[in-house]
Amino acid sequence: MVSEKSKRQFMVDNGYSDSFNEKNVSQEEINYFEQDIEPGLIRMAEESPDYEQWLAQNFSTEDINFEGITTMGLLKESLGPIDLLFLILGVGTAFRLARNE
Protein backbone atom coordinates (compact mmCIF):
# COMPACT_ATOMS: atom_id res chain seq x y z
CA MET A 1 0.00 0.00 0.00
CA VAL A 2 1.16 3.50 -0.81
CA SER A 3 1.59 6.03 1.97
CA GLU A 4 -0.53 9.17 2.00
CA LYS A 5 2.53 11.40 1.67
CA SER A 6 3.88 9.56 -1.37
CA LYS A 7 0.43 9.63 -3.01
CA ARG A 8 0.25 13.38 -2.46
CA GLN A 9 3.75 13.82 -3.89
CA PHE A 10 2.83 11.67 -6.92
CA MET A 11 -0.21 13.86 -7.51
CA VAL A 12 1.88 17.05 -7.36
CA ASP A 13 4.67 15.65 -9.55
CA ASN A 14 2.32 14.40 -12.26
CA GLY A 15 -0.16 17.28 -12.40
CA TYR A 16 -3.09 15.62 -10.64
CA SER A 17 -3.23 18.50 -8.16
CA ASP A 18 -3.28 22.26 -8.51
CA SER A 19 -0.86 22.52 -5.56
CA PHE A 20 2.89 22.84 -5.87
CA ASN A 21 3.59 21.19 -2.52
CA GLU A 22 2.30 17.84 -1.29
CA LYS A 23 1.27 19.41 2.02
CA ASN A 24 -1.23 21.66 0.22
CA VAL A 25 -3.09 18.87 -1.63
CA SER A 26 -6.70 19.00 -0.47
CA GLN A 27 -8.72 16.03 0.67
CA GLU A 28 -11.16 16.72 -2.17
CA GLU A 29 -8.34 16.31 -4.72
CA ILE A 30 -7.24 13.07 -3.04
CA ASN A 31 -10.80 11.70 -3.09
CA TYR A 32 -11.19 12.57 -6.78
CA PHE A 33 -7.82 10.98 -7.58
CA GLU A 34 -8.65 7.79 -5.66
CA GLN A 35 -12.08 7.45 -7.27
CA ASP A 36 -11.50 8.51 -10.85
CA ILE A 37 -7.79 8.45 -11.70
CA GLU A 38 -6.08 5.78 -9.61
CA PRO A 39 -8.12 2.77 -10.87
CA GLY A 40 -7.21 3.57 -14.47
CA LEU A 41 -3.53 3.99 -13.61
CA ILE A 42 -3.49 0.67 -11.77
CA ARG A 43 -5.25 -1.06 -14.68
CA MET A 44 -2.73 0.39 -17.16
CA ALA A 45 0.18 -0.72 -14.99
CA GLU A 46 -1.19 -4.25 -14.73
CA GLU A 47 -2.19 -4.68 -18.37
CA SER A 48 0.59 -2.61 -19.96
CA PRO A 49 -1.32 -2.05 -23.22
CA ASP A 50 0.28 -0.94 -26.45
CA TYR A 51 -0.96 2.25 -28.12
CA GLU A 52 -3.71 0.62 -30.20
CA GLN A 53 -5.11 -1.24 -27.18
CA TRP A 54 -4.99 1.91 -25.04
CA LEU A 55 -6.74 3.91 -27.76
CA ALA A 56 -9.47 1.28 -28.13
CA GLN A 57 -10.02 1.15 -24.34
CA ASN A 58 -10.18 4.91 -23.81
CA PHE A 59 -11.72 6.34 -26.96
CA SER A 60 -14.62 5.21 -29.05
CA THR A 61 -13.37 5.64 -32.60
CA GLU A 62 -16.42 4.01 -34.20
CA ASP A 63 -18.30 7.31 -34.44
CA ILE A 64 -15.28 9.38 -35.48
CA ASN A 65 -13.85 9.33 -38.96
CA PHE A 66 -10.28 10.57 -38.68
CA GLU A 67 -9.64 10.41 -42.41
CA GLY A 68 -10.00 13.68 -44.23
CA ILE A 69 -9.24 15.78 -41.17
CA THR A 70 -6.57 18.34 -42.02
CA THR A 71 -4.77 20.94 -40.00
CA MET A 72 -6.31 23.72 -42.07
CA GLY A 73 -9.77 22.23 -41.53
CA LEU A 74 -9.24 22.19 -37.77
CA LEU A 75 -8.00 25.80 -37.87
CA LYS A 76 -11.04 26.91 -39.86
CA GLU A 77 -13.36 25.27 -37.35
CA SER A 78 -11.61 26.64 -34.27
CA LEU A 79 -11.00 30.23 -35.43
CA GLY A 80 -13.87 32.68 -35.35
CA PRO A 81 -14.45 36.25 -36.45
CA ILE A 82 -13.07 37.69 -33.21
CA ASP A 83 -9.80 35.78 -33.74
CA LEU A 84 -9.48 37.24 -37.22
CA LEU A 85 -10.16 40.73 -35.87
CA PHE A 86 -7.36 40.39 -33.31
CA LEU A 87 -5.04 38.99 -35.98
CA ILE A 88 -5.65 42.04 -38.20
CA LEU A 89 -5.23 44.44 -35.27
CA GLY A 90 -2.02 42.68 -34.19
CA VAL A 91 -0.47 42.76 -37.66
CA GLY A 92 -1.51 46.40 -38.10
CA THR A 93 0.03 47.36 -34.76
CA ALA A 94 3.25 45.51 -35.54
CA PHE A 95 3.46 47.24 -38.93
CA ARG A 96 2.92 50.69 -37.37
CA LEU A 97 5.57 50.03 -34.69
CA ALA A 98 8.10 48.92 -37.26
CA ARG A 99 7.34 51.83 -39.61
CA ASN A 100 7.86 54.51 -36.93
CA GLU A 101 11.38 53.36 -36.13
C-alpha positions, -999 to +999 in steps of 0.1 A: +000+000+000+012+035-008+016+060+020-005+092+020+025+114+017+039+096-014+004+096-030+002+134-025+038+138-039+028+117-069-002+139-075+019+170-074+047+157-095+023+144-123-002+173-124-031+156-106-032+185-082-033+223-085-009+225-056+029+228-059+036+212-025+023+178-013+013+194+020-012+217+002-031+189-016-067+190-005-087+160+007-112+167-022-083+163-047-072+131-030-108+117-031-112+126-068-078+110-076-087+078-057-121+074-073-115+085-109-078+084-117-061+058-096-081+028-109-072+036-145-035+040-136-035+007-118-052-011-147-027+004-172+002-007-150-012-043-147-022-047-184+006-026-200-013-020-232+003-009-264-010+023-281-037+006-302-051-012-272-050+019-250-067+039-278-095+013-281-100+011-243-102+049-238-117+063-270-146+052-291-134+056-326-164+040-342-183+073-344-153+094-355-139+093-390-103+106-387-096+104-424-100+137-442-092+158-412-066+183-420-048+209-400-063+237-421-098+222-415-092+222-378-080+258-379-110+269-399-134+253-374-116+266-343-110+302-354-139+327-354-144+363-365-131+377-332-098+358-337-095+372-372-102+407-359-074+404-333-050+390-360-056+420-382-052+444-353-020+427-342-005+428-377-015+464-381+000+474-348+033+455-355+035+472-389+029+507-374+056+500-347+081+489-373+073+518-396+079+545-369+114+534-361 
